Amino acid sequence: MIAVAAITGFSPMGVMLVQNHLERQELAAGEINQTVLLNHSLFTHADTWRQLVIPQLNVTVTAKKFLTIKFAAFQNSLEKLVKSTDFNELSDAEMHALLSHNLNETVTDYIADARREGISSAFISNFNKWHKRVVDILVRAIEDNVQSVVHTSQNGKMYAILTAYDAALGATIDDVEKTLMSTNGKLGNF
């Protein structure tokens, strides 16, 4: 998004507003297709958090590095999944298996990346204790949406699931704050 802003001359917020407008237009047309999925606000939000919000947080360098790794992992993984999958061709069981595998693989990968970048096992373990509730809600949202009969297509289900991921990523920042506060009573020094 930052690169698009530089190329077009729009501010990052302007790019986000245009993207949200395009997403609303496509949704108004009545079809949730791959373009609508790729323009989901999750991708704009994750990019904005990584580029603008996380660097400005009043947390440790370790926490910023961890958040950046996690947000990038989910943004990249979900974008790749949306680009490579025609969800409308999947049964509910196939979609659930694919999304469950993708979630587990992404978590495993970002934790491995965090460890390679020097994030301590203690930090990751403390974070996981706080973040378990969010993960449980996300897993349930995936299950509920895949099994839902109110959506008219598998792409509609995927759109709802991307919305759940968006909320989960937002909760990640709160869980990092809780991790730091529970460890040493302040946001620094972990």
Phi, psi and chi 1 to 4 in degrees:
 res  aa     phi    psi   chi1   chi2   chi3   chi4
   1 MET       -  -40.0 -179.6  177.5   69.4      -
   2 ILE   -61.0  -42.3  -58.7  -62.2      -      -
   3 ALA   -64.6  -42.0      -      -      -      -
   4 VAL   -61.9  -40.5  171.3      -      -      -
   5 ALA   -62.3  -43.1      -      -      -      -
   6 ALA   -65.1  -40.6      -      -      -      -
   7 ILE   -70.2  -43.4  -68.3  167.8      -      -
   8 THR   -86.2  -18.8   63.7      -      -      -
   9 GLY    87.4   -3.1      -      -      -      -
  10 PHE   -77.8  154.0  -70.7  132.1      -      -
  11 SER   -73.3  161.2   69.2      -      -      -
  12 PRO   -55.3  -37.3  -27.7   35.3      -      -
  13 MET   -66.4  -37.8 -176.7   59.1   77.8      -
  14 GLY   -62.5  -42.6      -      -      -      -
  15 VAL   -61.3  -44.0  171.3      -      -      -
  16 MET   -62.8  -41.8 -170.5  165.0   60.3      -
  17 LEU   -64.5  -42.2  -70.1  173.0      -      -
  18 VAL   -63.3  -44.2  168.7      -      -      -
  19 GLN   -62.2  -43.5 -158.1  167.7   19.3      -
  20 ASN   -64.1  -38.3  -74.9  -20.5      -      -
  21 HIS   -63.1  -45.6  176.1   72.0      -      -
  22 LEU   -62.2  -40.7  -67.8  173.5      -      -
  23 GLU   -61.5  -44.4 -179.0  179.7  -17.3      -
  24 ARG   -63.2  -39.6  -78.4 -168.2  -54.0  -83.9
  25 GLN   -62.9  -44.9  -78.9 -176.6  -36.0      -
  26 GLU   -66.2  -38.9  -70.5  168.5  -18.5      -
  27 LEU   -65.2  -38.5  -73.1  173.2      -      -
  28 ALA   -63.4  -27.9      -      -      -      -
  29 ALA   -69.3  -13.4      -      -      -      -
  30 GLY    92.5    5.3      -      -      -      -
  31 GLU  -127.7  129.8 -179.2 -175.9   -8.9      -
  32 ILE   -98.8  103.6  -62.1  176.4      -      -
  33 ASN  -112.6 -173.7   56.3   28.6      -      -
  34 GLN   -60.7  -37.9 -174.3 -177.6   54.9      -
  35 THR   -62.0  -44.0  -57.8      -      -      -
  36 VAL   -61.7  -44.0  171.1      -      -      -
  37 LEU   -62.3  -42.8  -67.2  174.9      -      -
  38 LEU   -70.4  -21.4  -72.3  169.9      -      -
  39 ASN   -94.3    9.7  -75.8  -36.3      -      -
  40 HIS   -58.3  143.3 -168.8  -76.5      -      -
  41 SER   -59.9  -21.4   57.9      -      -      -
  42 LEU   -51.6  -45.8  160.2   74.1      -      -
  43 PHE   -68.7  -38.5  -60.2  112.6      -      -
  44 THR   -67.5  -44.0  -54.9      -      -      -
  45 HIS   -63.0  -46.0  -68.8  157.0      -      -
  46 ALA   -60.2  -42.5      -      -      -      -
  47 ASP   -64.9  -43.1 -167.1   45.1      -      -
  48 THR   -64.1  -43.0  -59.1      -      -      -
  49 TRP   -60.2  -45.7  -76.2  -36.9      -      -
  50 ARG   -65.8  -44.0  -78.2 -176.5   27.7 -125.1
  51 GLN   -84.4  -34.4  -59.6  -64.4  -33.9      -
  52 LEU  -116.9  -44.1  -60.2  173.2      -      -
  53 VAL   -79.8  -53.8  175.6      -      -      -
  54 ILE   -56.7  -45.1  -67.1  169.5      -      -
  55 PRO   -60.3  -22.8  -25.0   34.8      -      -
  56 GLN   -95.9   -3.0  -59.6  -59.7  -45.3      -
  57 LEU   -67.8  147.6  -67.6  175.3      -      -
  58 ASN   -91.0   66.2 -176.8   27.4      -      -
  59 VAL  -135.7  174.5  -63.7      -      -      -
  60 THR   -67.9  162.6   63.5      -      -      -
  61 VAL   -60.5  -39.0  171.3      -      -      -
  62 THR   -60.1  -45.9  -62.5      -      -      -
  63 ALA   -64.2  -41.1      -      -      -      -
  64 LYS   -62.9  -43.1  -72.0  178.5 -175.5 -178.4
  65 LYS   -62.8  -44.1 -173.3 -174.2  -62.6 -174.1
  66 PHE   -61.3  -47.5  179.8   77.0      -      -
  67 LEU   -61.1  -43.2  -74.4  166.9      -      -
  68 THR   -62.3  -43.8  -59.3      -      -      -
  69 ILE   -61.3  -46.9  -69.3  166.4      -      -
  70 LYS   -65.9  -47.1 -176.1  174.8 -165.3  -82.0
  71 PHE   -62.9  -42.6  -81.9   61.0      -      -
  72 ALA   -63.3  -41.7      -      -      -      -
  73 ALA   -60.9  -47.3      -      -      -      -
  74 PHE   -70.4  -40.9  -84.1   97.6      -      -
  75 GLN   -60.3  -48.8 -178.6  179.6   12.7      -
  76 ASN   -66.4  -43.6  -64.9  -23.7      -      -
  77 SER   -64.0  -45.9  172.2      -      -      -
  78 LEU   -71.0  -37.2  -70.2  168.3      -      -
  79 GLU   -64.3  -43.7 -170.5  171.6  -22.3      -
  80 LYS   -62.3  -41.9 -180.0 -179.8  173.2 -175.4
  81 LEU   -62.3  -45.1 -178.0   68.1      -      -
  82 VAL   -65.5  -40.3  169.4      -      -      -
  83 LYS   -66.8  -31.2  -75.7 -179.5  177.7  178.2
  84 SER  -101.2   -0.5   66.0      -      -      -
  85 THR  -126.2  132.1  -53.5      -      -      -
  86 ASP   -96.7   93.7 -177.5   -7.3      -      -
  87 PHE   -61.3  -30.4  -64.4  100.1      -      -
  88 ASN   -65.3  -15.5  -76.4  -24.4      -      -
  89 GLU   -88.7   -4.7  -64.0  -65.0  -42.3      -
  90 LEU   -98.3  144.9  -59.0  177.0      -      -
  91 SER   -76.6  169.1   68.8      -      -      -
  92 ASP   -59.6  -42.6  -73.3   -9.5      -      -
  93 ALA   -64.4  -41.9      -      -      -      -
  94 GLU   -66.0  -40.5  -69.4  167.7  -30.5      -
  95 MET   -65.5  -44.5 -172.8  169.0 -178.7      -
  96 HIS   -61.3  -44.5 -175.0  -95.2      -      -
  97 ALA   -62.8  -43.8      -      -      -      -
  98 LEU   -62.8  -47.2  175.7   67.1      -      -
  99 LEU   -69.1  -37.7  -67.4  171.4      -      -
 100 SER   -64.3  -44.3  -63.6      -      -      -
 101 HIS   -62.2  -44.5  175.1   76.5      -      -
 102 ASN   -62.0  -43.6 -178.5  -92.6      -      -
 103 LEU   -61.9  -48.9  174.5   59.6      -      -
 104 ASN   -62.6  -42.1  -70.2  -31.7      -      -
 105 GLU   -66.0  -41.2 -171.0  174.2  -86.5      -
 106 THR   -65.8  -42.8  -55.3      -      -      -
 107 VAL   -62.4  -47.0  169.0      -      -      -
 108 THR   -58.9  -44.2  -60.0      -      -      -
 109 ASP   -66.5  -44.6  -70.3  -11.6      -      -
 110 TYR   -70.5  -32.3   91.5   73.2      -      -
 111 ILE   -67.3  -42.5  -70.9  173.6      -      -
 112 ALA   -62.2  -42.7      -      -      -      -
 113 ASP   -62.2  -41.8  -69.5  -15.0      -      -
 114 ALA   -62.5  -43.6      -      -      -      -
 115 ARG   -63.5  -41.6  -73.5 -172.1  173.8  130.1
 116 ARG   -62.2  -29.6  -85.7 -168.4  -63.7  -80.8
 117 GLU   -87.3    6.6  -70.1  -66.0  -40.1      -
 118 GLY    91.2   10.6      -      -      -      -
 119 ILE   -74.4  128.3  -51.7  -65.9      -      -
 120 SER   -69.5  152.9   72.1      -      -      -
 121 SER   -63.0  -32.7  -67.2      -      -      -
 122 ALA   -63.4  -44.4      -      -      -      -
 123 PHE   -62.2  -48.2 -179.4   91.1      -      -
 124 ILE   -61.4  -43.5  -66.0  168.5      -      -
 125 SER   -63.4  -45.3  177.5      -      -      -
 126 ASN   -63.2  -42.3  -77.6  -18.4      -      -
 127 PHE   -60.9  -45.6  170.4   78.5      -      -
 128 ASN   -59.8  -33.5  -74.4  -20.0      -      -
 129 LYS   -63.0  -44.8  -72.1  176.1 -167.6  170.6
 130 TRP   -72.4  -36.3  -74.5  106.8      -      -
 131 HIS   -85.1   -9.7 -158.0   56.7      -      -
 132 LYS   -56.0  -40.3 -178.5 -176.1 -180.0  -28.7
 133 ARG   -59.8  -43.2  170.2 -171.0   57.5   84.1
 134 VAL   -66.5  -42.0  172.7      -      -      -
 135 VAL   -63.0  -42.7  173.3      -      -      -
 136 ASP   -60.7  -41.1  -69.7  -15.5      -      -
 137 ILE   -64.9  -41.4  -68.3  168.3      -      -
 138 LEU   -64.4  -44.9  179.6   59.5      -      -
 139 VAL   -59.4  -42.6  166.8      -      -      -
 140 ARG   -66.2  -39.0 -178.7   61.9 -173.0 -138.2
 141 ALA   -63.4  -39.9      -      -      -      -
 142 ILE   -61.8  -49.8  -69.2  169.3      -      -
 143 GLU   -59.7  -48.2  -68.2  170.0   -4.8      -
 144 ASP   -63.4  -42.9  -71.0  -11.5      -      -
 145 ASN   -71.0  -38.0  -79.6  -68.2      -      -
 146 VAL   -63.6  -38.0  166.2      -      -      -
 147 GLN   -86.2   -7.1  -63.6  170.4    7.1      -
 148 SER   -62.6  142.1  172.9      -      -      -
 149 VAL  -102.4   -2.6  -65.0      -      -      -
 150 VAL   -82.0  -24.3  -60.7      -      -      -
 151 HIS   -77.3  141.5  -63.2  -72.3      -      -
 152 THR   -90.6   -5.1   57.9      -      -      -
 153 SER  -155.1  164.1   68.8      -      -      -
 154 GLN   -68.0  -32.6  -63.1  -59.9   73.6      -
 155 ASN   -63.1  -36.2  -80.7  -12.0      -      -
 156 GLY   -62.4  -40.6      -      -      -      -
 157 LYS   -63.3  -43.0  -66.6  175.7 -177.5 -176.1
 158 MET   -64.3  -37.1 -171.2   60.5 -163.4      -
 159 TYR   -59.8  -46.0 -169.9   89.4      -      -
 160 ALA   -63.4  -37.5      -      -      -      -
 161 ILE   -68.0  -39.5  -69.6  165.0      -      -
 162 LEU   -62.1  -35.2  -70.0  173.0      -      -
 163 THR   -64.2  -38.9  -58.4      -      -      -
 164 ALA   -65.3  -39.8      -      -      -      -
 165 TYR   -61.9  -39.7  -91.1  100.2      -      -
 166 ASP   -58.9  -46.9 -161.8    5.0      -      -
 167 ALA   -64.3  -40.0      -      -      -      -
 168 ALA   -64.2  -40.7      -      -      -      -
 169 LEU   -64.7  -39.2  -75.9  176.2      -      -
 170 GLY   -61.3  -38.9      -      -      -      -
 171 ALA   -69.3  -20.4      -      -      -      -
 172 THR   -59.3  -40.3  -60.7      -      -      -
 173 ILE   -62.6  -43.7  -67.4  173.1      -      -
 174 ASP   -61.6  -39.2  -68.4  -23.7      -      -
 175 ASP   -70.1  -31.5  -68.9  -21.1      -      -
 176 VAL   -67.7  -40.7  163.2      -      -      -
 177 GLU   -60.7  -45.8 -179.8  179.5   -8.9      -
 178 LYS   -61.5  -38.6  -69.5  173.1 -172.0  171.1
 179 THR   -59.7  -48.8  -60.0      -      -      -
 180 LEU   -65.9  -42.7  -66.3  169.4      -      -
 181 MET   -66.5  -37.8  -66.6  -60.2  -71.7      -
 182 SER   -73.9  -24.2   72.3      -      -      -
 183 THR   -81.3  -44.6  -58.4      -      -      -
 184 ASN  -140.3   14.1   56.6   15.8      -      -
 185 GLY    73.4    7.0      -      -      -      -
 186 LYS  -153.1  172.3   56.3 -174.7  177.2  179.2
 187 LEU   -82.9  -10.2  -63.9  176.8      -      -
 188 GLY  -105.0  177.0      -      -      -      -
 189 ASN    65.7   41.2  -59.1  -31.0      -      -
 190 PHE  -120.1      - -163.6  100.6      -      -
